[in-house]
């Protein structure tokens, strides 16, 4: 499975961005897709995840009410809609995929999100 993220960029605080993650290769209906982020000098942290069907989603407390994860009709694309962005959201954002209940085995190369104050 190959994952490619896009949509990152520079935005002012309070603004919005939508990240995309496109999967190719052998995917499975048992896969889930997650978004993670890593800020400079910090450990990578979980942001949000969505099931293959799209019926189940989870978000970190730090982004609840501001970020929404969704899956496209073609199933191979997952989006992360980020609203009301804050400077502390600045990080490299990664998407990842893996079997439900197991670790994330496949990772994208990441996309930079920078929020200016």
Secondary structure, 3 states (H helix, E strand, C coil): CEEEEECCEEEECCCCEEEEEEEECCCCCCEEEEEEEECCCCCCEEEEEEECCCCCEEECCCCCCCEEEEECCCCCEEEEEECCCCHHHCEEEEEEEEECCCCCCEECCCEEEEEEC
